[in-house]
Amino acid sequence: MKNVTRSARPALLSAAMFLAACSSSSPSVTAPAPTATVTPATMTGNWVVASLVQRTEDKTSQFSGYTLTFTSTSADNGTVVATRNGSSVSGIWSHSPAVTYYGSSSKESIVLNLGISTPFDRLTHTWNVVSTTASTLSLASPEVLEDTHLMLTKR
């Protein structure tokens, strides 16, 4: 038994060194992840709902033709107006630290409040920020069981 342990040590040591070398010196083949930092400049402007998916149900079509216009009233909040065919619904948005359940890695969240009328009740929610770019805002419900994801695209 002692001889088996001695003979296994060099193989284990070689494997550990190989794995360490691969992980630290291999170039990344994926693009860097977008940052997840929301600022008033990020939010301000016209956005559309690019996708709203709850579990396996695509709810995006409920927002077809709507433009969401965000304005900032301070560094962490502002107003939002959803407009379609001359009709509009007004609400508010705010930015805060993430609501983290079940080990979420989000650092920040956006709270949208456009009231309780259909379909805006689907957007009235606390959303954890998954990622942001100059033209997209990817959000997810902090409630894992809801499995709801919202993607906004800047116009």
Buried (B, 14 or more C-beta within 10 A) or exposed (E): EEEEEEEEEEEEEEEEEEEEEEEEEEEEEEEEEBEBEBEBEBBBBEBBBBBBBBEEEEBBEBBEEBBBBBEBEEEBBBEBBBBEEEEEBEBEBBBEEBBEEEEBEBEBBBBBBBEEEEBBEBBBBBBBBBBBEEEBBBBBBBBEEEEBBBBBBBE
